[in-house]
Amino acid sequence: MAKKSAEPELIRPGIVPGLAGVIAMFVGMGVYGTDWYITVLFVVSILAAILAVFSWQSINSKRWLFTPLFVAIAIYWNPIYRLTDGITPGIQWWMLLQVAAAAVFFLGGFMIKTPAGK
């Protein structure tokens, strides 16, 4: 007979939104300044909000460090009140910021664990 462990079963709900966020960030670097960029802003902002909720629900307190990062991404890439207007495409710090946000999506997606629903 199999013995049940005392630890709760954990799932990683942020893998798919995290990887989708990484893809959206890199697509955003390519379409910045075009009409498609507004779509990328919506996708990034929504995925960051989803991952902020998942990181808030995380069981490990160290994973809560991702919550303010995802909130900042959701605010900065907000399509309604655009903070990115006026940035010239191809500026080095903007590209580095896009890559850093993609890294936050990747790490957050794989490191956030929540208890499995029954």
Backbone torsions as a table, in degrees:
resi	resn	phi	psi	omega
1	MET	NA	134.8	-178.6
2	ALA	-75.6	137.3	-179.5
3	LYS	-93.1	130.1	178.2
4	LYS	-79.6	139.8	177.6
5	SER	-82.1	155.8	-178.6
6	ALA	-78.6	-18.3	-179.2
7	GLU	-79.6	143.7	179.1
8	PRO	-71.8	151.9	176.2
9	GLU	-72.5	138.1	-177.4
10	LEU	-117.0	148.2	175.1
11	ILE	-124.7	162.1	176.4
12	ARG	-114.1	87.2	-174.8
13	PRO	-74.6	-10.8	-174.4
14	GLY	-95.2	4.2	-176.7
15	ILE	-64.0	-51.2	-177.6
16	VAL	-66.5	-48.7	177.4
17	PRO	-65.4	-30.0	178.4
18	GLY	-66.9	-46.5	178.4
19	LEU	-67.8	-36.8	176.3
20	ALA	-64.9	-36.1	177.0
21	GLY	-66.2	-39.2	176.7
22	VAL	-61.6	-46.1	179.4
23	ILE	-62.4	-43.7	-179.3
24	ALA	-63.6	-37.7	179.4
25	MET	-65.2	-41.9	179.7
26	PHE	-72.7	-34.0	173.4
27	VAL	-65.4	-39.3	179.1
28	GLY	-60.5	-33.1	177.2
29	MET	-66.4	-30.7	-178.8
30	GLY	-83.5	-29.9	-174.6
31	VAL	-104.8	9.5	-179.6
32	TYR	-60.7	132.2	179.9
33	GLY	93.1	-2.3	177.3
34	THR	-106.7	177.5	178.2
35	ASP	-69.0	-23.4	-178.7
36	TRP	-74.3	-14.7	-175.7
37	TYR	-65.3	-30.3	178.1
38	ILE	-63.6	-35.1	176.9
39	THR	-65.9	-41.6	177.9
40	VAL	-63.1	-39.1	178.3
41	LEU	-61.2	-43.8	178.0
42	PHE	-61.3	-46.9	-177.5
43	VAL	-62.7	-47.8	-178.0
44	VAL	-64.1	-43.5	-178.3
45	SER	-65.2	-42.6	-179.8
46	ILE	-68.2	-43.4	179.5
47	LEU	-65.6	-36.7	177.5
48	ALA	-66.4	-37.8	177.3
49	ALA	-66.1	-40.0	177.5
50	ILE	-62.6	-45.7	-179.3
51	LEU	-70.8	-27.4	174.6
52	ALA	-64.3	-40.6	177.7
53	VAL	-66.7	-43.5	179.0
54	PHE	-62.8	-39.7	-179.7
55	SER	-70.9	-30.1	176.0
56	TRP	-67.3	-34.4	-179.2
57	GLN	-84.0	-1.9	-176.7
58	SER	-61.7	147.8	-177.9
59	ILE	-83.6	-21.0	-177.7
60	ASN	-97.7	128.2	-176.1
61	SER	-65.8	-25.4	177.9
62	LYS	-68.5	-26.0	180.0
63	ARG	-74.9	-18.1	178.6
64	TRP	-66.5	-14.3	177.0
65	LEU	-63.3	-22.7	178.6
66	PHE	-74.8	-23.7	-176.4
67	THR	-57.3	-52.1	179.3
68	PRO	-66.2	-28.5	177.7
69	LEU	-67.4	-44.2	179.2
70	PHE	-69.4	-34.5	176.1
71	VAL	-64.8	-41.7	178.3
72	ALA	-64.1	-39.8	177.4
73	ILE	-65.0	-43.5	179.8
74	ALA	-62.5	-35.0	179.3
75	ILE	-76.4	-44.1	-174.6
76	TYR	-71.2	-35.7	178.4
77	TRP	-96.0	26.4	179.5
78	ASN	-66.7	125.2	-178.7
79	PRO	-80.0	-16.9	-177.7
80	ILE	-80.4	-53.0	176.6
81	TYR	-112.2	92.6	-169.5
82	ARG	-78.1	114.9	175.6
83	LEU	-86.3	-10.2	-176.6
84	THR	-93.4	2.4	178.4
85	ASP	-67.9	141.4	177.2
86	GLY	90.4	-1.4	177.7
87	ILE	-87.9	125.0	179.9
88	THR	-71.6	129.8	179.2
89	PRO	-60.3	140.4	176.7
90	GLY	92.6	-0.5	177.2
91	ILE	-66.3	135.8	-173.0
92	GLN	-61.7	-43.6	-177.7
93	TRP	-67.0	-30.8	178.7
94	TRP	-70.1	-40.5	177.8
95	MET	-65.8	-39.4	177.3
96	LEU	-65.8	-36.2	176.8
97	LEU	-66.0	-37.8	176.8
98	GLN	-64.0	-43.7	179.8
99	VAL	-67.1	-39.2	177.8
100	ALA	-63.4	-40.8	177.6
101	ALA	-66.1	-37.0	175.9
102	ALA	-63.8	-37.7	177.3
103	ALA	-65.8	-37.8	176.9
104	VAL	-63.9	-42.9	176.6
105	PHE	-59.8	-45.3	-176.8
106	PHE	-65.2	-51.8	-178.3
107	LEU	-65.1	-43.0	178.8
108	GLY	-63.0	-41.5	-179.7
109	GLY	-60.8	-36.6	-177.5
110	PHE	-92.0	-21.5	-175.6
111	MET	-96.1	-18.8	-177.2
112	ILE	-80.3	125.2	177.6
113	LYS	-124.8	137.5	175.5
114	THR	-127.3	157.6	177.8
115	PRO	-65.1	142.4	178.7
116	ALA	-73.1	140.5	176.0
117	GLY	-73.6	151.3	-178.8
118	LYS	-102.1	NA	NA
